[in-house]
Amino acid sequence: MLKITPDPPDKSLEESLAHASGLLRSAHASACESAENLIGVKRDLAFSVVYLIDMAKAVIDRSLDQIDIR
């Protein structure tokens, strides 16, 4: 079977974490914007997603800091 798309180039751990951090930053902006336009329980749920994104971004950023220290 022929593969039409090539394999993506291998990324370093640092590049992958930086990319994930950028994706989370975008997800955070989208979730905040969505939450602002809601009311009640739906707003609360949307802001809980913002919180989860913030927590995930903190883990990624701490990991990046550890790589920089080494």
Buried (B, 14 or more C-beta within 10 A) or exposed (E): EEEEEEEEEEEEEEEEBBEBBEBBEEBBEBBBEBBEEEEEEEBEEBBEBBEBBEEBBEEBBEBBEEEEEE
